[in-house]
């Protein structure tokens, strides 16, 4: 290959000139009005710094309201150095001593001064403190004010909703955040007066309950959370709580590390039906002799692998049990089982869950539709003809769930998120005619009220609520 001698001479000449000259001009650019300080230069950006071949310099760029930055400048630096500066932010919170996080990295505690954050890289800022819920997360932009105040709500068990969900061949605990307020009173003057019946602490979550026919006790499923070296551990046992006095000690009905859920008693109160993971780790239907609670347990419906059977409800004759079956994909169906004779299991056509018999046994009330899509509605099935109908034909986007009959069968109480408090849809307790129509909102607190049930005399309604930041059972007396 032939090389042009003039090209070689040109390259050598350039190199010799640079070596002999030994100096290079570096242009430092930054924000308008930024100050550049170097050993032989002091002035505003853009600045032109002269650098000798074997020398190294440090240039400090600063500007009011921004964190200063020092960069190395040498003969090998690019001819133009563009230096960005981070803005300084003052971050405060409603509770002092909260840890400040910038993009997940701890950067001090509140009140924090002069926290350097880039405003052109979508940095995310939030604060956390034990005993409080993590603040909202804000993204820093060029328009974000330099003084930031982040608020944290007081934490409590009531800020978390716990469910036992299908997981492969068994079940697991699923938790999600839910709105709750410290306010426990009803803001509406027309709402019935409510009072708290239980007093659960942190790490305790009431999952479900039912009133025993004598009206004196509440069979209650309570999930308990325990911190271990390997993480959080849960179990849910059944307890008998006094229906009138929170100071009466609770009686434990089930034991062990199982999940015991959705208790419902026979009409005479002698038998308690519930769902449990006892035995094979899958939710099945169990029965308990209330006169022999220490040893009177029996499995009556064993779930197949990948399935869960729960929410048992016995008919008024005590001969037919209704329950819900859930597949691994979350599909629900209603079943009945004869408790005498051939003990046949029959699937009710169509989907649905949470079936409850009417007091005379002629109808079955249940829920159909996805709660995740706000499509859950109340349906009634005639037990003789098998015909079903939806109680209300609206197409609005909200859920009606957790239905229960009144003792005389004329009313239905349920939970619904159709109402709005504090600008948010939340679950409250509602009342409706048994044939549909005339809905009446009973509770108006902006926390979550659900799982209502009539007292045996029909004069009161018990329900679960996370008002006051803890899941407890509350009771309201109905007006005549």
N, C-alpha and C positions, 0 to 999 in steps of 0.2 A: 504494500500500500504506500502510495506517495503522499508525503506530508508537506504541505506548503510551508516553506521556510519563513515566509512573512508572517503567518499565523503564530508560529512558535515564537518569533521575535516579539510579536505584539503582546503575547501572554507574559513573556519574561519581563518585558519592559514595564507592564502594569504592576507585576509583583514587586519588581525592584523599586518602583516609585512608591508603592504603599509601604514597603519596608523602610525605605529611606525617609519617607515623610513621617510614618509611625503615628499618625493621628487620624481619628475618625469622628464625625459629627453624629450624635445620637439625638433624635427628636423625641421628647417626652410629651405625650398628649394625655389629657384627663378632662374632668368636668370644667366647664367655663368658670373662671375665677378661682380655680384651684391653685394653690401655692406649691412651687417646687423648690426644695432646698437641697443643695449639694455642696461639697467642700469648696468649690470655686464658682458657685452660681446660687443666686437667690432671686426669684422672680415668679411671675405667673406662668401657668401653662397656656399654650405650648412652649416648652423650653428646649433650647438647643445646647446640648452638653458636649464638650470636646473630651475625647477619651484617647489616651495613648495606648500603643499596642500592648504593652505589658502591665497596664494599670487596671485597677478595679475600684469602682466608686459605688457609693450608696446614695440614692436619691429618695428623699421623703416627700410624698405628695399629701397635702392636707387641704381641708376646706371646712368652714364652720358648719356644724350639723352632721359631719361625716367622720368616720373613723380614719385616721391617717394611715398611710401605707408606705412602707419602705421597700424599694426594689433595687437589685444589683444592676449596675451599668458597667459594661466592659467593651473592649474592642470587638468581642464576638457577638455583642448584642445586635438585634435587628436595627436598621437605620431609624425605624419608628417604633417606639414603645407606647402602647395604649394601656393606661393604668386606670382600672375602674375602682371606685370607692364605695364602701358600704355606708348606708345611712345609719345614724345612731337613733335608737328608739328607747323610750322610757316605758316599761311594761309594769302595770299595776294590776291588782286583783281585789275583789271584795273581801278576801281574807288574806292577810299578810303571811309571808312565809311559804307561799305556793312555789313549786318548782317551775321555772320557765323552760319550755322546750322549743327549739327551733329546728325544724326538720328532724324531729326525734332525738336531738342531742340536747342534754341539759346545759343551760347557759346562765344559771343563777337563780335567785329566789326573789320574789316580789317583796317590796318595790324594787325593781331592777332598773338601773340607770345606764344609759349609753350602751345598749346592746347593739352590736354591729350586725346589720342584716342587709343583704343585697335586695334591692327592690325591683330587680328585673329578671329574677330567676324563679319566681313563684314559690318563695320560701313559705312554710306553714308554721304558725306560732300558736301555742296553746299552753295552759297551765294546769297543774295537778297538785292535789294535796290530800293526804289521808283523811278520810271522813267526809270527803266532798266528791261530787261527781265532776269528772273532767270537764273543763270549760269548752265552749265552742272553739273550733279551729278556724283561724283566719289566714288568708293568703295575702302576703305582703305585695303591694303594687306601688308604682310611683305616686299614686294618689292616697296611699294610706297615711293618716296623720302620725306624727312622731310620738305622740302620747297615746298609748293603748291601754284600755282597761278591760279586763276579762273577768266575767262573773262565773262563779261556781255555785251550784245548788248543794244543799246538805245531802249527803248520801244516806241511804237506808235500804233495808230489804225490799221495801215497797217499790223501789225504782227498777226492779228486775222481775220479769215474768218468766216463770219456770214451767216447762212442760216435759212430760215423759214421752219420748217419741221413738218410733220404730228405728232400729239400727241393725241391719243384717239379721242375724238369728236371734237378737235380743232387743234391748231398749237402751236408751241413754237419756241423760238430762240435757235439755236444751234451754239456754237462757237468752233472753233478749231484753233490751232496755225498754222501759215503758214510762209514760208520764205519770208523775205523782206530785201532790202538793202537801205542804205542811198544814194547810187548812183542813179541818175536819168537819166544820159545820156546813149546813146546806145554805147556799146563798139565796135561794128562792124562798119567799115568805109563805108560799102556798105548798111547799114540799112538807111531807110528814117529818116530825122530829125523829132523829136517829140517835142511837147511842151504841157505844162499843161494848161488845160482849167478851172478847178475848184480848189478851195482851201479849202478843208474840214479839220476841226480840230479834236482833240481827242473827242471821244464820238459820232462821226458821221461816218456813213459807207454807201457809195453808193452801193446799191444792184443791180440795173438794170436801164437801160435808153433806150430811143429811140429818134431818130431825127425826128422832125416834118417835113412834106413834104416841107415847105417853107425854110428849112435849117437854120432857124434863132433861133430855140428854141430846147431844149432837155427836154423831159418829163422824170423826174428822180425820182426813188424811193430811199429815204434816210432814213436809220435806225438811230434812235437817242437813246442814252443810258443815263439814269438818275440814279444817286445814291439816294436811299431812305433809311429810317430807317430799312426797312424789306429786303433790297437787291437791286439789279439792276432792273430797269424798262425800257421796250423798247416800241417803237412804230415806224411805218414806214409810212410816208405820201408821196404824190406825189408833186413834185415841178417843175416849169418851169424855166430852166436855160438858160442863153444866150449862144448861140453856138459859139460866137466869143470873148466875153469879160467877164472875171471873175468878173470884178468890177461892172457889171450891177446887181442890186438887184434881188434876186430870187423871183418868184411869187409862193405862196403856192396854190396848186390845191385841196388837200383834207385835212380834219381836223379830230381830235379825236384820240382815243387810238387804232385804228385798224392797221392792217398791209396791206398797199396798195402797190402792187408789179407789176412787168412786164408790164409796159404800152406800148401800140402800137397804133398808130393813123391810121385812115382811109386814103385813098389815097388823099382825098381833105383836110385833116387836120381838118375837122370840128368835128370829133368824136374821142374820146380817149377810147380805150378798155383796161381794166386792171383787175387784180385779187385783191380781198379784203376780209377781215374778217368782214366787216361791217354787222350788222344785227344779224347773228346767231353764229359768232365766227369761222365759217368754211370758207376756201378760196373758193369763188365763182367768177363768171365773172360779172363785172360791166361795164357800159358804161357812159361816161361823154360828155355832150354837151360843146365843147370848147368855144362857144359863151355865155354860161351861167354857168360858172364853180362854182358859189356859190350855185346853186340849181338844176342843171341839171344832177343828178345822178340817175341811174336806174340799178337794178339787172336783168340780163338776163339769167344767169345760176346759179342755187342754188345747191350747193353740198349736197349730202346725208351725213348722219351721218357717221363719220369715213373716209370720202373721202375729197379730195381737188381738185378743178378745177382751173387751172392757165395757164399762158403763152398764152393768147389769141392773135390771129393774123388774121386780116380780109383779104379776097381775094380782088383782084383789082376791082371787080364789087361792092364791099361793101355789098354783099348779103349772103356770107357764111363765118362763123367764125370757125376757127380751134383753138383747145385748148387741153391742156394735163390734164388727170385725174390721180390722185395718190391715191392708196388704203392705208389702215392703215399699210399694210405690205410692202409698198414701191413699189408695182408693178405699172408701168405706161402704159397708153394707150392713143391713139390719137382719138379725136372726132371732128365732125363738126356739126354745127347748122345753119340751114337756118334762116335768120333774117326777111324773108318775107313769106307770104303765110302760109303754115302749120307749119312752124318753127320746122321741124323735126330734131331730134338729131340722128346722125349716128356714130357708132364706126368703126374706120378703123381697119381692121384685123391686128393682130400682135401687139407687144409692140413698144414703142417709146415715145419720148417727144420732145418738142420744135419745133413744125412744123411751117414753114414759106413758104408762097406761092411765086412762081417765079413771076417776074414782069408782065408776060402775063397770069398768072393763070393756065398754062398748067401743072405745076409740083409743088410738095410739097417736101420741103427739111426738114429732121428731123434727130434726133439722136436715135440710138438704141444700147443697150449694157450697162453694168455696169461700171460706173466711178470708183467705189471702187476696181474693179478687172482690171482696165486699159483695158476695152473692148469696150468703147464707140466709135462708128464709125458713119460716115455720110452716110445717105441713101437718095435716091430720089424716089418719087412715081409719076407715071404718073396719072394725075387726071381723065383721060378718061378711060384708060384700067385698072387702079388699079395695074399695075405691079410695083414692087419695085426692086431696085438694089443698091448694096453698091458701093460707089464712088471709094474706093480703096480696094483691096482684100488682103492686107498684114495681117500677123498674129503677128506683133510686139506688145509688151506690152506697149501701151500708149493710151491716149484718144484724140479724135477729138470731139470738142463740140462747142456750141454757133455759129452755121452757119448763114450767111446772104448772100443774093444775091447781086451782083452789079446791079446798075440801068438798065443796058442793058442786064442783064441775062447771061452774058458770063463768069463771074467769081464768085467764092464763097470765102468769107473771113470767117475764123473760128479761134478758139483758140485750141492749141494742146500742150501737154507736151512731144512731141517726141524729142524736142531739149534738149541739155545739156549745161548748163553754170555753171561755178565754181564747176564742178563735180556733179551737181544735175540736175534731170529732173524738169523743171518748165514750166508753161504755157506761150507761146508766141503767137503772131498773125501771121497767115499763110494765104497764098493765093493759090487757086487751080483753074484749069479750071472747068467750069460748068459740063463738061462730065467726070471729073476726070483726074488726071495726072498733071504733071508740078507743083508740090508743091514748093512754094517759102516762105522762112521764112522772115518776115518783121521786127519783133522786136527781140532783142537778150539780153535784160537786164535780170539779174538773178532773178528779182522779178517776181510777177505773173501778166501777161497781159491777159485779157480775155474780153468777151462780145463785140466783135467788130461790127461796123456797118458802111456802106458806107454813105457818104454825098449824098444828092439828085443828085448832078451833077457828082458823081463818082470820083471826083478828090482827095478826102480826106477819111481817115478812122478814126473814133472815137473809142476809146476803154477804158476799165477800167483798172487801174493798182494800185498796192500798192507800187510802187517804191517811195523812199523818206519817207517811213514809214507811209503813209496815203493813203486811197482809194480815188482816184480822177479820173476824166475823162481827157484823153489825146487825142491828135489829131496828125496825121501824114499826110503830103501831099505826094501823090503818084507821082512818076516820070512818064513822058510820055513814 
